[in-house]
Amino acid sequence: MTTLDLAFARSQFPAFAEPSLAGQAFFENAGGSYACRQVIDRLGEYYRRLKVQPYYAYPASQEAGEWMDASHVRLAEYLNVGVDEVHFGPSTSQNSYVLAQALRKLLKPGDEVIVTNQDHEANNGVWRRLATDGAVLRQWAVDPDSGMLDPGALDGLINERTRVLAFSQCSNIVAHINPVAAITAKARAAGVITMVDSVAYAPHGLPDVTALGADILLFSLYKTFGPHQGAMVVRQALLERLGNEAHYFNGAYTRKRLVPAGPDHAQIAAARGVAEYFDALDAHHGGGTAAGRPQRVRQLLREAELPLLARVLDYLSKRKDVRLLGPADASVRAATISFVPLKKTPADLVPALARHGIMAAAGHFYAVRLLEALGVDPARGALRLSFLHYTSAQDIDQLIAALDKVLG
Ligand SMILES: Cc1ncc(COP(=O)(O)O)c(C=O)c1O
């Protein structure tokens, strides 16, 4: 097992050297992570040197196009998919909206779509709206105490009319890691298209999409050390069945079909920086074969987060004045922890924590249906603490000391 060199990891993020952020511990990473140096440098250089229309035959334009292509290539490596299976769009919400328009054309009245009440609304409302065209909706509901989904319940939901199943790798509130590969296997056996929201999981380790078996997988680069873009993988076999959602004359370009907004050239070019950060992390920790790199990086991130996650879960599950949402076992969840304070309001805790140098947030985080299912008033919401591999043990000390003070 390789232990993360935290000083090295933090040295790759300019935010940790920023005087205005000194002394403040960042626990709102599920809202948006810090950006790594590689991304910031590429974005700056692109704007300085390559801010021209890409893919024409003059040097700056050619290079701009090469930078964009490189982002497809490098992220495809980490996601273990084909280069043309990676698509960039303005955000995950926008990407799922476009995907819903594309999938709508594959459905016939009476076809069934399964959604959960665990997901962020981005992987939820767009599919529910398909019912207006005659699709039948089935809800895969969470356990109202734990917020967890039971894969066994799918057997009673999937039938010969089921066409689509949308769920998350993990929720942005309860953070239980769903057994994605087992779920997609069940769906595939029934000919069901799977749509996996990995937004809340990807920052903890870019998923191997082939191993997960998802037809579509979505995540947001701005929560994964990168620029403000949504990334989506659409597997080739499905892509060929989907129509063109972009200008009619662009249908022949697979990368354009699902991006009617038009590409944000600079941000797509800078997305390569996320892979370059992971490369640097891997090389610093001894490296190895290129083929083994994504898995080594995934493991490095996970092992750095696990002990910190266990500490916070342990602390919160012992307090009598909070309701922890989701499981208390670190091994089955990602480093996103939400709780409902029983004596204070979540909204009041945010400025109170800020006075102790803790950056955190409260609300429903667009998972309104999940909070309702858990019996939590979405208007009050929950307090969420989310962290990543670059979080230090000192950050956790500071957090726990602050929670001791603000919870009373
Ligand atoms: C789990 C999850 N899915 C989807 C989204 C939507 O992502 P975007 O902001 O890129 O539309 C978010 C954003 O917070 C999220 O947390």
The ligand as an ORCA input file, in Angstrom:
! r2SCAN-3c Opt
* xyz 0 1
  C     -24.720     14.130     -7.537
  C     -24.856     15.288     -8.464
  N     -25.345     15.081     -9.686
  C     -25.485     16.076    -10.592
  C     -25.134     17.368    -10.260
  C     -25.313     18.438    -11.279
  O     -24.077     18.797    -11.779
  P     -23.899     20.151    -12.598
  O     -23.753     21.249    -11.591
  O     -22.648     19.918    -13.394
  O     -25.092     20.327    -13.454
  C     -24.621     17.650     -8.987
  C     -24.282     19.025     -8.631
  O     -24.200     19.401     -7.491
  C     -24.484     16.585     -8.074
  O     -24.005     16.783     -6.838
*
